[in-house]
Every structure is written in structure tokens, then in C-alpha cells.
């Protein structure tokens, strides 16, 4: 993660957003102290393809449901009980 001052981020915001779209993240600072983070919105870009694949597998498992006492229950059904 790169560090950038708030003054420079303000002046070059459009370019900064373009760089963030490519997957880069920034810590924005004021007088050397961190005040904000600017990161990509899309989790696939932010954490890498291996993590994204593991996340999709876990979500598929949760959607399919787990065996609970011989019954199959998914996330929504567990909340309804």
C-alpha cells in the first residue's frame, strides 16, 4: 500500500482513482498522519485470484447447506429457526 498526502491526492484525484481501479491501494495522510484509505471496491481485485476462488467455494458451500442432525440447512433456514 502506497502513502500519499491529502494535498496531492486532492490535486491529482482523477489520476489517483485510475490507479486504484487497477488494484492499487493508498493510505492518505495529513501532516504525516494517516487519515483515510483509498482501495478498490471490487474484492476480486483487492485480495487476489486465490482468495476470490476460495471465497466463491465457501459461498457455494454455504448456499448448498450443511448437514445438521441429518437435515440439510442453508444460511437462510438457520436464521429462520
mmCIF file of the N, C-alpha and C atoms, coordinates in Angstrom:
data_MODEL
# 
_entry.id   MODEL 
# 
loop_
_atom_site.group_PDB 
_atom_site.id 
_atom_site.type_symbol 
_atom_site.label_atom_id 
_atom_site.label_alt_id 
_atom_site.label_comp_id 
_atom_site.label_asym_id 
_atom_site.label_entity_id 
_atom_site.label_seq_id 
_atom_site.pdbx_PDB_ins_code 
_atom_site.Cartn_x 
_atom_site.Cartn_y 
_atom_site.Cartn_z 
_atom_site.occupancy 
_atom_site.B_iso_or_equiv 
_atom_site.pdbx_formal_charge 
_atom_site.auth_seq_id 
_atom_site.auth_comp_id 
_atom_site.auth_asym_id 
_atom_site.auth_atom_id 
_atom_site.pdbx_PDB_model_num 
ATOM 1   N N  . UNK A 1 1  ? 0.858   -1.170  0.000   1.00 0.00 ? 1  UNK A N  1 
ATOM 2   C CA . UNK A 1 1  ? 0.000   0.000   0.000   1.00 0.00 ? 1  UNK A CA 1 
ATOM 3   C C  . UNK A 1 1  ? 0.902   1.231   0.000   1.00 0.00 ? 1  UNK A C  1 
ATOM 4   N N  . UNK A 1 2  ? 0.583   2.135   -0.895  1.00 0.00 ? 2  UNK A N  1 
ATOM 5   C CA . UNK A 1 2  ? 1.372   3.364   -1.002  1.00 0.00 ? 2  UNK A CA 1 
ATOM 6   C C  . UNK A 1 2  ? 0.765   4.453   -0.128  1.00 0.00 ? 2  UNK A C  1 
ATOM 7   N N  . UNK A 1 3  ? 1.592   5.419   0.198   1.00 0.00 ? 3  UNK A N  1 
ATOM 8   C CA . UNK A 1 3  ? 1.159   6.543   1.027   1.00 0.00 ? 3  UNK A CA 1 
ATOM 9   C C  . UNK A 1 3  ? 1.168   7.803   0.172   1.00 0.00 ? 3  UNK A C  1 
ATOM 10  N N  . UNK A 1 4  ? 0.134   8.637   0.343   1.00 0.00 ? 4  UNK A N  1 
ATOM 11  C CA . UNK A 1 4  ? 0.038   9.879   -0.425  1.00 0.00 ? 4  UNK A CA 1 
ATOM 12  C C  . UNK A 1 4  ? -0.558  10.948  0.479   1.00 0.00 ? 4  UNK A C  1 
ATOM 13  N N  . UNK A 1 5  ? -0.059  12.167  0.346   1.00 0.00 ? 5  UNK A N  1 
ATOM 14  C CA . UNK A 1 5  ? -0.593  13.246  1.179   1.00 0.00 ? 5  UNK A CA 1 
ATOM 15  C C  . UNK A 1 5  ? -1.963  13.668  0.659   1.00 0.00 ? 5  UNK A C  1 
ATOM 16  N N  . UNK A 1 6  ? -2.774  14.173  1.540   1.00 0.00 ? 6  UNK A N  1 
ATOM 17  C CA . UNK A 1 6  ? -4.114  14.613  1.181   1.00 0.00 ? 6  UNK A CA 1 
ATOM 18  C C  . UNK A 1 6  ? -4.065  15.740  0.157   1.00 0.00 ? 6  UNK A C  1 
ATOM 19  N N  . UNK A 1 7  ? -3.084  16.626  0.268   1.00 0.00 ? 7  UNK A N  1 
ATOM 20  C CA . UNK A 1 7  ? -2.959  17.736  -0.674  1.00 0.00 ? 7  UNK A CA 1 
ATOM 21  C C  . UNK A 1 7  ? -2.697  17.215  -2.085  1.00 0.00 ? 7  UNK A C  1 
ATOM 22  N N  . UNK A 1 8  ? -1.795  16.272  -2.233  1.00 0.00 ? 8  UNK A N  1 
ATOM 23  C CA . UNK A 1 8  ? -1.500  15.713  -3.556  1.00 0.00 ? 8  UNK A CA 1 
ATOM 24  C C  . UNK A 1 8  ? -2.684  14.898  -4.060  1.00 0.00 ? 8  UNK A C  1 
ATOM 25  N N  . UNK A 1 9  ? -3.322  14.133  -3.167  1.00 0.00 ? 9  UNK A N  1 
ATOM 26  C CA . UNK A 1 9  ? -4.490  13.346  -3.567  1.00 0.00 ? 9  UNK A CA 1 
ATOM 27  C C  . UNK A 1 9  ? -5.600  14.249  -4.081  1.00 0.00 ? 9  UNK A C  1 
ATOM 28  N N  . UNK A 1 10 ? -5.762  15.399  -3.459  1.00 0.00 ? 10 UNK A N  1 
ATOM 29  C CA . UNK A 1 10 ? -6.785  16.345  -3.877  1.00 0.00 ? 10 UNK A CA 1 
ATOM 30  C C  . UNK A 1 10 ? -6.488  16.913  -5.266  1.00 0.00 ? 10 UNK A C  1 
ATOM 31  N N  . UNK A 1 11 ? -5.240  17.237  -5.509  1.00 0.00 ? 11 UNK A N  1 
ATOM 32  C CA . UNK A 1 11 ? -4.857  17.818  -6.800  1.00 0.00 ? 11 UNK A CA 1 
ATOM 33  C C  . UNK A 1 11 ? -4.909  16.802  -7.937  1.00 0.00 ? 11 UNK A C  1 
ATOM 34  N N  . UNK A 1 12 ? -4.593  15.548  -7.638  1.00 0.00 ? 12 UNK A N  1 
ATOM 35  C CA . UNK A 1 12 ? -4.478  14.514  -8.680  1.00 0.00 ? 12 UNK A CA 1 
ATOM 36  C C  . UNK A 1 12 ? -5.513  13.414  -8.492  1.00 0.00 ? 12 UNK A C  1 
ATOM 37  N N  . UNK A 1 13 ? -6.713  13.778  -8.039  1.00 0.00 ? 13 UNK A N  1 
ATOM 38  C CA . UNK A 1 13 ? -7.707  12.778  -7.671  1.00 0.00 ? 13 UNK A CA 1 
ATOM 39  C C  . UNK A 1 13 ? -8.105  11.873  -8.839  1.00 0.00 ? 13 UNK A C  1 
ATOM 40  N N  . UNK A 1 14 ? -8.328  12.430  -10.020 1.00 0.00 ? 14 UNK A N  1 
ATOM 41  C CA . UNK A 1 14 ? -8.735  11.619  -11.165 1.00 0.00 ? 14 UNK A CA 1 
ATOM 42  C C  . UNK A 1 14 ? -7.685  10.565  -11.503 1.00 0.00 ? 14 UNK A C  1 
ATOM 43  N N  . UNK A 1 15 ? -6.425  10.969  -11.513 1.00 0.00 ? 15 UNK A N  1 
ATOM 44  C CA . UNK A 1 15 ? -5.348  10.021  -11.789 1.00 0.00 ? 15 UNK A CA 1 
ATOM 45  C C  . UNK A 1 15 ? -5.253  8.979   -10.679 1.00 0.00 ? 15 UNK A C  1 
ATOM 46  N N  . UNK A 1 16 ? -5.449  9.407   -9.452  1.00 0.00 ? 16 UNK A N  1 
ATOM 47  C CA . UNK A 1 16 ? -5.410  8.503   -8.304  1.00 0.00 ? 16 UNK A CA 1 
ATOM 48  C C  . UNK A 1 16 ? -6.494  7.431   -8.420  1.00 0.00 ? 16 UNK A C  1 
ATOM 49  N N  . UNK A 1 17 ? -7.688  7.840   -8.800  1.00 0.00 ? 17 UNK A N  1 
ATOM 50  C CA . UNK A 1 17 ? -8.789  6.887   -8.978  1.00 0.00 ? 17 UNK A CA 1 
ATOM 51  C C  . UNK A 1 17 ? -8.459  5.900   -10.100 1.00 0.00 ? 17 UNK A C  1 
ATOM 52  N N  . UNK A 1 18 ? -7.849  6.371   -11.169 1.00 0.00 ? 18 UNK A N  1 
ATOM 53  C CA . UNK A 1 18 ? -7.460  5.461   -12.253 1.00 0.00 ? 18 UNK A CA 1 
ATOM 54  C C  . UNK A 1 18 ? -6.485  4.401   -11.765 1.00 0.00 ? 18 UNK A C  1 
ATOM 55  N N  . UNK A 1 19 ? -5.539  4.790   -10.927 1.00 0.00 ? 19 UNK A N  1 
ATOM 56  C CA . UNK A 1 19 ? -4.566  3.843   -10.382 1.00 0.00 ? 19 UNK A CA 1 
ATOM 57  C C  . UNK A 1 19 ? -5.263  2.855   -9.443  1.00 0.00 ? 19 UNK A C  1 
ATOM 58  N N  . UNK A 1 20 ? -6.209  3.330   -8.647  1.00 0.00 ? 20 UNK A N  1 
ATOM 59  C CA . UNK A 1 20 ? -6.937  2.456   -7.734  1.00 0.00 ? 20 UNK A CA 1 
ATOM 60  C C  . UNK A 1 20 ? -7.775  1.448   -8.517  1.00 0.00 ? 20 UNK A C  1 
ATOM 61  N N  . UNK A 1 21 ? -8.329  1.858   -9.641  1.00 0.00 ? 21 UNK A N  1 
ATOM 62  C CA . UNK A 1 21 ? -9.085  0.929   -10.480 1.00 0.00 ? 21 UNK A CA 1 
ATOM 63  C C  . UNK A 1 21 ? -8.231  -0.237  -10.961 1.00 0.00 ? 21 UNK A C  1 
ATOM 64  N N  . UNK A 1 22 ? -6.942  -0.033  -11.055 1.00 0.00 ? 22 UNK A N  1 
ATOM 65  C CA . UNK A 1 22 ? -6.021  -1.084  -11.480 1.00 0.00 ? 22 UNK A CA 1 
ATOM 66  C C  . UNK A 1 22 ? -5.633  -2.008  -10.329 1.00 0.00 ? 22 UNK A C  1 
ATOM 67  N N  . UNK A 1 23 ? -6.104  -1.731  -9.111  1.00 0.00 ? 23 UNK A N  1 
ATOM 68  C CA . UNK A 1 23 ? -5.861  -2.607  -7.977  1.00 0.00 ? 23 UNK A CA 1 
ATOM 69  C C  . UNK A 1 23 ? -4.957  -2.051  -6.902  1.00 0.00 ? 23 UNK A C  1 
ATOM 70  N N  . UNK A 1 24 ? -4.394  -0.878  -7.097  1.00 0.00 ? 24 UNK A N  1 
ATOM 71  C CA . UNK A 1 24 ? -3.501  -0.274  -6.103  1.00 0.00 ? 24 UNK A CA 1 
ATOM 72  C C  . UNK A 1 24 ? -4.313  0.341   -4.958  1.00 0.00 ? 24 UNK A C  1 
ATOM 73  N N  . UNK A 1 25 ? -3.753  0.354   -3.772  1.00 0.00 ? 25 UNK A N  1 
ATOM 74  C CA . UNK A 1 25 ? -4.390  0.976   -2.610  1.00 0.00 ? 25 UNK A CA 1 
ATOM 75  C C  . UNK A 1 25 ? -3.489  2.079   -2.072  1.00 0.00 ? 25 UNK A C  1 
ATOM 76  N N  . UNK A 1 26 ? -4.096  3.060   -1.428  1.00 0.00 ? 26 UNK A N  1 
ATOM 77  C CA . UNK A 1 26 ? -3.354  4.204   -0.892  1.00 0.00 ? 26 UNK A CA 1 
ATOM 78  C C  . UNK A 1 26 ? -3.791  4.509   0.524   1.00 0.00 ? 26 UNK A C  1 
ATOM 79  N N  . UNK A 1 27 ? -2.831  4.875   1.378   1.00 0.00 ? 27 UNK A N  1 
ATOM 80  C CA . UNK A 1 27 ? -3.102  5.496   2.659   1.00 0.00 ? 27 UNK A CA 1 
ATOM 81  C C  . UNK A 1 27 ? -2.959  6.994   2.441   1.00 0.00 ? 27 UNK A C  1 
ATOM 82  N N  . UNK A 1 28 ? -4.001  7.758   2.730   1.00 0.00 ? 28 UNK A N  1 
ATOM 83  C CA . UNK A 1 28 ? -3.917  9.210   2.597   1.00 0.00 ? 28 UNK A CA 1 
ATOM 84  C C  . UNK A 1 28 ? -3.547  9.796   3.952   1.00 0.00 ? 28 UNK A C  1 
ATOM 85  N N  . UNK A 1 29 ? -2.631  10.749  3.925   1.00 0.00 ? 29 UNK A N  1 
ATOM 86  C CA . UNK A 1 29 ? -2.129  11.328  5.173   1.00 0.00 ? 29 UNK A CA 1 
ATOM 87  C C  . UNK A 1 29 ? -2.321  12.835  5.198   1.00 0.00 ? 29 UNK A C  1 
ATOM 88  N N  . UNK A 1 30 ? -2.419  13.355  6.402   1.00 0.00 ? 30 UNK A N  1 
ATOM 89  C CA . UNK A 1 30 ? -2.423  14.797  6.626   1.00 0.00 ? 30 UNK A CA 1 
ATOM 90  C C  . UNK A 1 30 ? -1.343  15.064  7.673   1.00 0.00 ? 30 UNK A C  1 
ATOM 91  N N  . UNK A 1 31 ? -0.378  15.875  7.299   1.00 0.00 ? 31 UNK A N  1 
ATOM 92  C CA . UNK A 1 31 ? 0.766   16.179  8.165   1.00 0.00 ? 31 UNK A CA 1 
ATOM 93  C C  . UNK A 1 31 ? 1.461   14.908  8.659   1.00 0.00 ? 31 UNK A C  1 
ATOM 94  N N  . UNK A 1 32 ? 1.541   13.920  7.762   1.00 0.00 ? 32 UNK A N  1 
ATOM 95  C CA . UNK A 1 32 ? 2.244   12.679  8.072   1.00 0.00 ? 32 UNK A CA 1 
ATOM 96  C C  . UNK A 1 32 ? 1.435   11.647  8.835   1.00 0.00 ? 32 UNK A C  1 
ATOM 97  N N  . UNK A 1 33 ? 0.210   11.987  9.229   1.00 0.00 ? 33 UNK A N  1 
ATOM 98  C CA . UNK A 1 33 ? -0.622  11.033  9.972   1.00 0.00 ? 33 UNK A CA 1 
ATOM 99  C C  . UNK A 1 33 ? -1.691  10.448  9.058   1.00 0.00 ? 33 UNK A C  1 
ATOM 100 N N  . UNK A 1 34 ? -1.868  9.127   9.058   1.00 0.00 ? 34 UNK A N  1 
ATOM 101 C CA . UNK A 1 34 ? -2.886  8.511   8.203   1.00 0.00 ? 34 UNK A CA 1 
ATOM 102 C C  . UNK A 1 34 ? -4.291  8.950   8.617   1.00 0.00 ? 34 UNK A C  1 
ATOM 103 N N  . UNK A 1 35 ? -5.098  9.312   7.608   1.00 0.00 ? 35 UNK A N  1 
ATOM 104 C CA . UNK A 1 35 ? -6.476  9.724   7.900   1.00 0.00 ? 35 UNK A CA 1 
ATOM 105 C C  . UNK A 1 35 ? -7.513  8.929   7.105   1.00 0.00 ? 35 UNK A C  1 
ATOM 106 N N  . UNK A 1 36 ? -7.100  8.313   5.986   1.00 0.00 ? 36 UNK A N  1 
ATOM 107 C CA . UNK A 1 36 ? -8.061  7.576   5.167   1.00 0.00 ? 36 UNK A CA 1 
ATOM 108 C C  . UNK A 1 36 ? -7.340  6.564   4.294   1.00 0.00 ? 36 UNK A C  1 
ATOM 109 N N  . UNK A 1 37 ? -8.109  5.572   3.848   1.00 0.00 ? 37 UNK A N  1 
ATOM 110 C CA . UNK A 1 37 ? -7.599  4.593   2.890   1.00 0.00 ? 37 UNK A CA 1 
ATOM 111 C C  . UNK A 1 37 ? -8.428  4.699   1.624   1.00 0.00 ? 37 UNK A C  1 
ATOM 112 N N  . UNK A 1 38 ? -7.773  4.554   0.506   1.00 0.00 ? 38 UNK A N  1 
ATOM 113 C CA . UNK A 1 38 ? -8.456  4.512   -0.777  1.00 0.00 ? 38 UNK A CA 1 
ATOM 114 C C  . UNK A 1 38 ? -8.107  3.173   -1.399  1.00 0.00 ? 38 UNK A C  1 
ATOM 115 N N  . UNK A 1 39 ? -9.111  2.293   -1.513  1.00 0.00 ? 39 UNK A N  1 
ATOM 116 C CA . UNK A 1 39 ? -8.895  0.943   -2.019  1.00 0.00 ? 39 UNK A CA 1 
ATOM 117 C C  . UNK A 1 39 ? -9.921  0.625   -3.091  1.00 0.00 ? 39 UNK A C  1 
ATOM 118 N N  . UNK A 1 40 ? -9.641  -0.337  -3.946  1.00 0.00 ? 40 UNK A N  1 
ATOM 119 C CA . UNK A 1 40 ? -10.618 -0.733  -4.964  1.00 0.00 ? 40 UNK A CA 1 
ATOM 120 C C  . UNK A 1 40 ? -11.877 -1.293  -4.304  1.00 0.00 ? 40 UNK A C  1 
ATOM 121 N N  . UNK A 1 41 ? -12.999 -1.079  -4.925  1.00 0.00 ? 41 UNK A N  1 
ATOM 122 C CA . UNK A 1 41 ? -14.268 -1.571  -4.397  1.00 0.00 ? 41 UNK A CA 1 
ATOM 123 C C  . UNK A 1 41 ? -14.409 -3.064  -4.612  1.00 0.00 ? 41 UNK A C  1 
ATOM 124 N N  . UNK A 1 42 ? -13.959 -3.561  -5.721  1.00 0.00 ? 42 UNK A N  1 
ATOM 125 C CA . UNK A 1 42 ? -14.138 -4.961  -6.098  1.00 0.00 ? 42 UNK A CA 1 
ATOM 126 C C  . UNK A 1 42 ? -13.206 -5.856  -5.276  1.00 0.00 ? 42 UNK A C  1 
ATOM 127 N N  . UNK A 1 43 ? -13.762 -6.791  -4.539  1.00 0.00 ? 43 UNK A N  1 
ATOM 128 C CA . UNK A 1 43 ? -12.954 -7.663  -3.681  1.00 0.00 ? 43 UNK A CA 1 
ATOM 129 C C  . UNK A 1 43 ? -12.024 -8.554  -4.495  1.00 0.00 ? 43 UNK A C  1 
ATOM 130 N N  . UNK A 1 44 ? -12.431 -8.969  -5.706  1.00 0.00 ? 44 UNK A N  1 
ATOM 131 C CA . UNK A 1 44 ? -11.571 -9.836  -6.509  1.00 0.00 ? 44 UNK A CA 1 
ATOM 132 C C  . UNK A 1 44 ? -10.247 -9.157  -6.822  1.00 0.00 ? 44 UNK A C  1 
ATOM 133 N N  . UNK A 1 45 ? -10.267 -7.884  -7.129  1.00 0.00 ? 45 UNK A N  1 
ATOM 134 C CA . UNK A 1 45 ? -9.031  -7.164  -7.425  1.00 0.00 ? 45 UNK A CA 1 
ATOM 135 C C  . UNK A 1 45 ? -8.226  -6.890  -6.164  1.00 0.00 ? 45 UNK A C  1 
ATOM 136 N N  . UNK A 1 46 ? -8.935  -6.698  -5.077  1.00 0.00 ? 46 UNK A N  1 
ATOM 137 C CA . UNK A 1 46 ? -8.285  -6.261  -3.861  1.00 0.00 ? 46 UNK A CA 1 
ATOM 138 C C  . UNK A 1 46 ? -7.503  -7.378  -3.176  1.00 0.00 ? 46 UNK A C  1 
ATOM 139 N N  . UNK A 1 47 ? -7.973  -8.607  -3.234  1.00 0.00 ? 47 UNK A N  1 
ATOM 140 C CA . UNK A 1 47 ? -7.348  -9.658  -2.461  1.00 0.00 ? 47 UNK A CA 1 
ATOM 141 C C  . UNK A 1 47 ? -6.654  -10.712 -3.301  1.00 0.00 ? 47 UNK A C  1 
ATOM 142 N N  . UNK A 1 48 ? -6.813  -10.689 -4.586  1.00 0.00 ? 48 UNK A N  1 
ATOM 143 C CA . UNK A 1 48 ? -6.135  -11.639 -5.449  1.00 0.00 ? 48 UNK A CA 1 
ATOM 144 C C  . UNK A 1 48 ? -7.026  -12.790 -5.867  1.00 0.00 ? 48 UNK A C  1 
ATOM 145 N N  . UNK A 1 49 ? -6.630  -13.468 -6.937  1.00 0.00 ? 49 UNK A N  1 
ATOM 146 C CA . UNK A 1 49 ? -7.471  -14.532 -7.506  1.00 0.00 ? 49 UNK A CA 1 
ATOM 147 C C  . UNK A 1 49 ? -7.593  -15.770 -6.610  1.00 0.00 ? 49 UNK A C  1 
ATOM 148 N N  . UNK A 1 50 ? -6.550  -16.116 -5.849  1.00 0.00 ? 50 UNK A N  1 
ATOM 149 C CA . UNK A 1 50 ? -6.636  -17.298 -4.991  1.00 0.00 ? 50 UNK A CA 1 
ATOM 150 C C  . UNK A 1 50 ? -7.680  -17.102 -3.905  1.00 0.00 ? 50 UNK A C  1 
ATOM 151 N N  . UNK A 1 51 ? -7.656  -15.922 -3.280  1.00 0.00 ? 51 UNK A N  1 
ATOM 152 C CA . UNK A 1 51 ? -8.628  -15.644 -2.235  1.00 0.00 ? 51 UNK A CA 1 
ATOM 153 C C  . UNK A 1 51 ? -10.039 -15.609 -2.815  1.00 0.00 ? 51 UNK A C  1 
ATOM 154 N N  . UNK A 1 52 ? -10.189 -14.998 -3.990  1.00 0.00 ? 52 UNK A N  1 
ATOM 155 C CA . UNK A 1 52 ? -11.512 -14.890 -4.612  1.00 0.00 ? 52 UNK A CA 1 
ATOM 156 C C  . UNK A 1 52 ? -12.070 -16.279 -4.919  1.00 0.00 ? 52 UNK A C  1 
ATOM 157 N N  . UNK A 1 53 ? -11.224 -17.198 -5.397  1.00 0.00 ? 53 UNK A N  1 
ATOM 158 C CA . UNK A 1 53 ? -11.671 -18.563 -5.695  1.00 0.00 ? 53 UNK A CA 1 
ATOM 159 C C  . UNK A 1 53 ? -12.095 -19.277 -4.410  1.00 0.00 ? 53 UNK A C  1 
ATOM 160 N N  . UNK A 1 54 ? -11.318 -19.121 -3.343  1.00 0.00 ? 54 UNK A N  1 
ATOM 161 C CA . UNK A 1 54 ? -11.670 -19.734 -2.061  1.00 0.00 ? 54 UNK A CA 1 
ATOM 162 C C  . UNK A 1 54 ? -12.976 -19.159 -1.536  1.00 0.00 ? 54 UNK A C  1 
ATOM 163 N N  . UNK A 1 55 ? -13.178 -17.861 -1.691  1.00 0.00 ? 55 UNK A N  1 
ATOM 164 C CA . UNK A 1 55 ? -14.404 -17.213 -1.247  1.00 0.00 ? 55 UNK A CA 1 
ATOM 165 C C  . UNK A 1 55 ? -15.614 -17.761 -2.007  1.00 0.00 ? 55 UNK A C  1 
ATOM 166 N N  . UNK A 1 56 ? -15.473 -17.917 -3.339  1.00 0.00 ? 56 UNK A N  1 
ATOM 167 C CA . UNK A 1 56 ? -16.577 -18.459 -4.133  1.00 0.00 ? 56 UNK A CA 1 
ATOM 168 C C  . UNK A 1 56 ? -16.905 -19.892 -3.713  1.00 0.00 ? 56 UNK A C  1 
ATOM 169 N N  . UNK A 1 57 ? -15.875 -20.713 -3.428  1.00 0.00 ? 57 UNK A N  1 
ATOM 170 C CA . UNK A 1 57 ? -16.121 -22.092 -2.975  1.00 0.00 ? 57 UNK A CA 1 
ATOM 171 C C  . UNK A 1 57 ? -16.856 -22.095 -1.633  1.00 0.00 ? 57 UNK A C  1 
ATOM 172 N N  . UNK A 1 58 ? -16.434 -21.245 -0.719  1.00 0.00 ? 58 UNK A N  1 
ATOM 173 C CA . UNK A 1 58 ? -17.077 -21.187 0.595   1.00 0.00 ? 58 UNK A CA 1 
ATOM 174 C C  . UNK A 1 58 ? -18.522 -20.725 0.464   1.00 0.00 ? 58 UNK A C  1 
ATOM 175 N N  . UNK A 1 59 ? -18.783 -19.734 -0.362  1.00 0.00 ? 59 UNK A N  1 
ATOM 176 C CA . UNK A 1 59 ? -20.151 -19.256 -0.542  1.00 0.00 ? 59 UNK A CA 1 
ATOM 177 C C  . UNK A 1 59 ? -21.028 -20.316 -1.179  1.00 0.00 ? 59 UNK A C  1 
ATOM 178 N N  . UNK A 1 60 ? -20.479 -21.081 -2.137  1.00 0.00 ? 60 UNK A N  1 
ATOM 179 C CA . UNK A 1 60 ? -21.234 -22.168 -2.749  1.00 0.00 ? 60 UNK A CA 1 
ATOM 180 C C  . UNK A 1 60 ? -21.580 -23.222 -1.697  1.00 0.00 ? 60 UNK A C  1 
ATOM 181 N N  . UNK A 1 61 ? -20.632 -23.529 -0.809  1.00 0.00 ? 61 UNK A N  1 
ATOM 182 C CA . UNK A 1 61 ? -20.884 -24.483 0.269   1.00 0.00 ? 61 UNK A CA 1 
ATOM 183 C C  . UNK A 1 61 ? -21.998 -23.976 1.185   1.00 0.00 ? 61 UNK A C  1 
ATOM 184 N N  . UNK A 1 62 ? -21.949 -22.699 1.535   1.00 0.00 ? 62 UNK A N  1 
ATOM 185 C CA . UNK A 1 62 ? -22.972 -22.137 2.408   1.00 0.00 ? 62 UNK A CA 1 
ATOM 186 C C  . UNK A 1 62 ? -24.338 -22.119 1.735   1.00 0.00 ? 62 UNK A C  1 
ATOM 187 N N  . UNK A 1 63 ? -24.360 -21.840 0.434   1.00 0.00 ? 63 UNK A N  1 
ATOM 188 C CA . UNK A 1 63 ? -25.636 -21.831 -0.290  1.00 0.00 ? 63 UNK A CA 1 
ATOM 189 C C  . UNK A 1 63 ? -26.214 -23.233 -0.410  1.00 0.00 ? 63 UNK A C  1 
ATOM 190 N N  . UNK A 1 64 ? -25.338 -24.230 -0.574  1.00 0.00 ? 64 UNK A N  1 
ATOM 191 C CA . UNK A 1 64 ? -25.784 -25.621 -0.681  1.00 0.00 ? 64 UNK A CA 1 
ATOM 192 C C  . UNK A 1 64 ? -26.372 -26.096 0.642   1.00 0.00 ? 64 UNK A C  1 
ATOM 193 N N  . UNK A 1 65 ? -25.765 -25.702 1.711   1.00 0.00 ? 65 UNK A N  1 
ATOM 194 C CA . UNK A 1 65 ? -26.251 -26.079 3.031   1.00 0.00 ? 65 UNK A CA 1 
ATOM 195 C C  . UNK A 1 65 ? -25.366 -27.122 3.683   1.00 0.00 ? 65 UNK A C  1 
ATOM 196 N N  . UNK A 1 66 ? -25.466 -27.243 4.968   1.00 0.00 ? 66 UNK A N  1 
ATOM 197 C CA . UNK A 1 66 ? -24.680 -28.200 5.739   1.00 0.00 ? 66 UNK A CA 1 
ATOM 198 C C  . UNK A 1 66 ? -25.626 -29.173 6.425   1.00 0.00 ? 66 UNK A C  1 
ATOM 199 N N  . UNK A 1 67 ? -25.112 -30.368 6.711   1.00 0.00 ? 67 UNK A N  1 
ATOM 200 C CA . UNK A 1 67 ? -25.928 -31.355 7.418   1.00 0.00 ? 67 UNK A CA 1 
ATOM 201 C C  . UNK A 1 67 ? -25.966 -31.017 8.899   1.00 0.00 ? 67 UNK A C  1 
ATOM 202 N N  . UNK A 1 68 ? -27.172 -30.853 9.405   1.00 0.00 ? 68 UNK A N  1 
ATOM 203 C CA . UNK A 1 68 ? -27.366 -30.537 10.812  1.00 0.00 ? 68 UNK A CA 1 
ATOM 204 C C  . UNK A 1 68 ? -28.358 -31.556 11.359  1.00 0.00 ? 68 UNK A C  1 
ATOM 205 N N  . UNK A 1 69 ? -27.856 -32.517 12.109  1.00 0.00 ? 69 UNK A N  1 
ATOM 206 C CA . UNK A 1 69 ? -28.744 -33.540 12.682  1.00 0.00 ? 69 UNK A CA 1 
ATOM 207 C C  . UNK A 1 69 ? -29.488 -34.333 11.628  1.00 0.00 ? 69 UNK A C  1 
ATOM 208 N N  . UNK A 1 70 ? -28.822 -34.646 10.531  1.00 0.00 ? 70 UNK A N  1 
ATOM 209 C CA . UNK A 1 70 ? -29.453 -35.415 9.464   1.00 0.00 ? 70 UNK A CA 1 
ATOM 210 C C  . UNK A 1 70 ? -30.239 -34.571 8.483   1.00 0.00 ? 70 UNK A C  1 
ATOM 211 N N  . UNK A 1 71 ? -30.460 -33.314 8.785   1.00 0.00 ? 71 UNK A N  1 
ATOM 212 C CA . UNK A 1 71 ? -31.172 -32.407 7.881   1.00 0.00 ? 71 UNK A CA 1 
ATOM 213 C C  . UNK A 1 71 ? -30.170 -31.512 7.174   1.00 0.00 ? 71 UNK A C  1 
ATOM 214 N N  . UNK A 1 72 ? -30.561 -31.012 6.034   1.00 0.00 ? 72 UNK A N  1 
ATOM 215 C CA . UNK A 1 72 ? -29.724 -30.054 5.331   1.00 0.00 ? 72 UNK A CA 1 
ATOM 216 C C  . UNK A 1 72 ? -30.290 -28.670 5.553   1.00 0.00 ? 72 UNK A C  1 
ATOM 217 N N  . UNK A 1 73 ? -29.450 -27.770 6.028   1.00 0.00 ? 73 UNK A N  1 
ATOM 218 C CA . UNK A 1 73 ? -29.914 -26.415 6.305   1.00 0.00 ? 73 UNK A CA 1 
ATOM 219 C C  . UNK A 1 73 ? -28.952 -25.417 5.670   1.00 0.00 ? 73 UNK A C  1 
ATOM 220 N N  . UNK A 1 74 ? -29.491 -24.419 5.006   1.00 0.00 ? 74 UNK A N  1 
ATOM 221 C CA . UNK A 1 74 ? -28.638 -23.362 4.451   1.00 0.00 ? 74 UNK A CA 1 
ATOM 222 C C  . UNK A 1 74 ? -28.709 -22.149 5.373   1.00 0.00 ? 74 UNK A C  1 
ATOM 223 N N  . UNK A 1 75 ? -28.004 -21.091 5.014   1.00 0.00 ? 75 UNK A N  1 
ATOM 224 C CA . UNK A 1 75 ? -27.918 -19.911 5.884   1.00 0.00 ? 75 UNK A CA 1 
ATOM 225 C C  . UNK A 1 75 ? -29.267 -19.324 6.215   1.00 0.00 ? 75 UNK A C  1 
ATOM 226 N N  . UNK A 1 76 ? -30.117 -19.177 5.208   1.00 0.00 ? 76 UNK A N  1 
ATOM 227 C CA . UNK A 1 76 ? -31.423 -18.541 5.438   1.00 0.00 ? 76 UNK A CA 1 
ATOM 228 C C  . UNK A 1 76 ? -32.285 -19.369 6.380   1.00 0.00 ? 76 UNK A C  1 
ATOM 229 N N  . UNK A 1 77 ? -32.263 -20.691 6.201   1.00 0.00 ? 77 UNK A N  1 
ATOM 230 C CA . UNK A 1 77 ? -33.071 -21.542 7.069   1.00 0.00 ? 77 UNK A CA 1 
ATOM 231 C C  . UNK A 1 77 ? -32.581 -21.505 8.514   1.00 0.00 ? 77 UNK A C  1 
ATOM 232 N N  . UNK A 1 78 ? -31.262 -21.400 8.693   1.00 0.00 ? 78 UNK A N  1 
ATOM 233 C CA . UNK A 1 78 ? -30.746 -21.340 10.065  1.00 0.00 ? 78 UNK A CA 1 
ATOM 234 C C  . UNK A 1 78 ? -31.210 -20.078 10.775  1.00 0.00 ? 78 UNK A C  1 
ATOM 235 N N  . UNK A 1 79 ? -31.330 -18.974 10.052  1.00 0.00 ? 79 UNK A N  1 
ATOM 236 C CA . UNK A 1 79 ? -31.798 -17.735 10.656  1.00 0.00 ? 79 UNK A CA 1 
ATOM 237 C C  . UNK A 1 79 ? -33.288 -17.797 10.970  1.00 0.00 ? 79 UNK A C  1 
ATOM 238 N N  . UNK A 1 80 ? -34.046 -18.594 10.190  1.00 0.00 ? 80 UNK A N  1 
ATOM 239 C CA . UNK A 1 80 ? -35.485 -18.695 10.403  1.00 0.00 ? 80 UNK A CA 1 
ATOM 240 C C  . UNK A 1 80 ? -35.817 -19.538 11.623  1.00 0.00 ? 80 UNK A C  1 
ATOM 241 N N  . UNK A 1 81 ? -34.896 -20.390 12.054  1.00 0.00 ? 81 UNK A N  1 
ATOM 242 C CA . UNK A 1 81 ? -35.187 -21.294 13.169  1.00 0.00 ? 81 UNK A CA 1 
ATOM 243 C C  . UNK A 1 81 ? -35.087 -20.621 14.490  1.00 0.00 ? 81 UNK A C  1 
# 
